[in-house]
Amino acid sequence: MAKLNFPKITIIRKCVPAINNVNLRILIMILVDTSVLIDFLSGKNSLYSKVLNQLINDKIHFGINSFIYQELLQGVKTEKQFEILKRYLSPQIFYGLKDDKISYEKAAEIYFKCRRHGLTVRSTIDCLIAQTAIENDLYLFHNDKDFDVISQITALKIYRY
């Protein structure tokens, strides 16, 4: 992460669908992966940044988890950037695993099943991120081939734009 000129994000704490007399807006919740947030936070004009910006403008509910939080923080170059990013991300919605032991077993099972099917997952952290999305019934918005592999053999829902 070279620069830290963060776009403004309106934090949405409650996940309540908007209702009007004619229409019920369908509520979806999204877990945004590190691979998307790095582009977005560094101001890169990528398709993923544009889509995330549109999600924000449309007030679509999204969040991160502790693994994504760690990956983002460990990517900064200075202590000052670390503190700025920490303050920026702290009010974000954090989704967690439901049960430490069982959730980690299921994440390991994702890795095992992929390998058994001849599919390579490069990161065990990606299995934990996928498990978080599965357990919380979230769509995962990513730019990482590991998640496409994982979605082939699990109930992982990928956000398609």
C-alpha positions as CSV (number, residue, x, y, z in Angstrom):
1,M,0.0,0.0,0.0
2,A,1.8,3.1,-1.2
3,K,-0.5,5.9,-0.2
4,L,-3.4,6.2,2.2
5,N,-5.9,8.6,0.7
6,F,-9.0,6.7,1.9
7,P,-12.4,7.2,0.2
8,K,-15.2,8.1,2.6
9,I,-17.2,5.1,3.7
10,T,-20.5,5.5,5.5
11,I,-20.6,2.8,8.1
12,I,-23.9,0.9,8.3
13,R,-24.2,-0.8,11.7
14,K,-27.6,-2.4,11.4
15,C,-28.6,-4.7,8.6
16,V,-32.2,-3.6,8.0
17,P,-33.6,-3.6,4.5
18,A,-35.1,-0.4,3.1
19,I,-38.9,-0.7,2.7
20,N,-41.2,1.5,0.7
21,N,-44.9,1.1,-0.3
22,V,-44.1,-0.6,-3.6
23,N,-40.9,-2.4,-3.3
24,L,-38.9,-4.4,-0.7
25,R,-35.2,-4.0,-1.4
26,I,-33.5,-7.4,-1.2
27,L,-30.9,-7.4,1.5
28,I,-27.5,-8.9,0.8
29,M,-24.5,-8.8,3.0
30,I,-21.0,-8.9,1.6
31,L,-17.6,-9.8,3.0
32,V,-15.1,-7.8,1.2
33,D,-11.7,-9.5,0.8
34,T,-8.3,-8.0,1.2
35,S,-7.7,-8.4,-2.6
36,V,-10.4,-5.8,-3.2
37,L,-9.7,-3.5,-0.3
38,I,-6.0,-3.1,-1.2
39,D,-7.0,-1.6,-4.5
40,F,-9.8,0.5,-3.0
41,L,-7.7,1.9,-0.1
42,S,-4.7,2.7,-2.3
43,G,-6.9,4.7,-4.7
44,K,-6.3,2.3,-7.6
45,N,-8.8,2.8,-10.4
46,S,-9.6,-0.9,-10.8
47,L,-12.9,-2.5,-11.7
48,Y,-13.0,-3.9,-8.1
49,S,-12.6,-0.4,-6.6
50,K,-15.3,1.0,-8.8
51,V,-17.7,-1.9,-7.8
52,L,-16.9,-1.4,-4.1
53,N,-17.5,2.3,-4.4
54,Q,-20.9,1.6,-6.0
55,L,-21.8,-0.8,-3.2
56,I,-21.0,2.0,-0.7
57,N,-23.1,4.5,-2.7
58,D,-26.0,2.0,-2.9
59,K,-25.7,1.5,0.9
60,I,-25.2,-2.3,0.5
61,H,-24.1,-3.9,3.8
62,F,-20.6,-5.1,3.8
63,G,-17.8,-5.9,6.3
64,I,-14.6,-7.6,6.9
65,N,-13.3,-10.2,9.4
66,S,-10.2,-10.4,11.6
67,F,-8.1,-12.2,9.0
68,I,-8.8,-9.5,6.4
69,Y,-8.1,-6.8,9.1
70,Q,-4.7,-8.4,9.8
71,E,-3.8,-8.8,6.2
72,L,-4.5,-5.1,5.5
73,L,-2.6,-3.9,8.6
74,Q,0.4,-6.0,7.9
75,G,0.7,-4.5,4.4
76,V,1.4,-1.0,5.5
77,K,4.9,0.5,5.4
78,T,5.1,2.8,8.3
79,E,3.8,3.0,11.9
80,K,1.8,6.2,11.0
81,Q,0.1,4.3,8.2
82,F,-0.6,1.4,10.6
83,E,-2.4,3.8,13.1
84,I,-4.3,5.6,10.4
85,L,-5.5,2.4,8.8
86,K,-6.4,0.9,12.2
87,R,-8.6,3.9,13.0
88,Y,-10.1,3.8,9.6
89,L,-11.1,0.2,9.8
90,S,-12.1,0.0,13.4
91,P,-15.8,1.1,13.0
92,Q,-16.3,-1.3,10.1
93,I,-18.6,-4.3,10.6
94,F,-16.6,-7.4,11.6
95,Y,-17.9,-10.9,10.9
96,G,-16.5,-13.7,13.0
97,L,-16.4,-17.4,13.0
98,K,-19.2,-19.0,14.9
99,D,-17.3,-21.7,16.9
100,D,-13.5,-21.6,17.2
101,K,-12.7,-25.3,17.1
102,I,-15.4,-26.4,14.7
103,S,-15.0,-23.4,12.4
104,Y,-11.3,-24.1,12.1
105,E,-12.0,-27.8,11.5
106,K,-14.4,-26.8,8.7
107,A,-11.8,-24.4,7.2
108,A,-9.2,-27.2,7.3
109,E,-11.8,-29.4,5.6
110,I,-12.1,-26.9,2.8
111,Y,-8.4,-27.1,2.2
112,F,-8.5,-30.9,2.4
113,K,-11.5,-31.2,0.0
114,C,-9.9,-28.9,-2.6
115,R,-6.6,-30.9,-2.5
116,R,-8.6,-34.2,-2.8
117,H,-10.3,-32.8,-5.9
118,G,-6.9,-31.8,-7.4
119,L,-7.5,-28.1,-6.7
120,T,-4.9,-25.9,-5.2
121,V,-5.6,-23.3,-2.5
122,R,-2.5,-21.2,-2.0
123,S,-3.5,-19.7,1.4
124,T,-4.9,-21.3,4.5
125,I,-6.1,-17.8,5.5
126,D,-8.3,-17.9,2.5
127,C,-10.0,-21.0,3.8
128,L,-10.7,-19.2,7.1
129,I,-12.1,-16.2,5.2
130,A,-14.3,-18.5,3.1
131,Q,-15.5,-20.3,6.2
132,T,-16.5,-16.9,7.8
133,A,-18.5,-16.1,4.7
134,I,-20.2,-19.5,4.7
135,E,-21.1,-19.4,8.4
136,N,-22.5,-15.9,8.3
137,D,-24.4,-16.5,5.0
138,L,-22.4,-13.7,3.2
139,Y,-21.4,-13.1,-0.4
140,L,-17.7,-12.8,-0.8
141,F,-16.4,-10.0,-3.0
142,H,-12.9,-10.8,-4.1
143,N,-10.1,-10.7,-6.7
144,D,-8.4,-13.9,-5.7
145,K,-8.4,-17.2,-7.6
146,D,-8.4,-19.2,-4.4
147,F,-12.0,-18.3,-3.7
148,D,-13.1,-19.3,-7.1
149,V,-11.5,-22.7,-6.5
150,I,-13.1,-23.0,-3.0
151,S,-16.5,-22.1,-4.4
152,Q,-16.4,-25.1,-6.7
153,I,-16.6,-27.5,-3.8
154,T,-18.3,-25.6,-1.0
155,A,-21.4,-23.4,-0.3
156,L,-19.3,-20.2,-0.7
157,K,-21.3,-17.6,-2.4
158,I,-19.3,-15.2,-4.7
159,Y,-20.5,-11.7,-5.2
160,R,-20.9,-11.2,-9.0
161,Y,-21.3,-7.6,-10.2
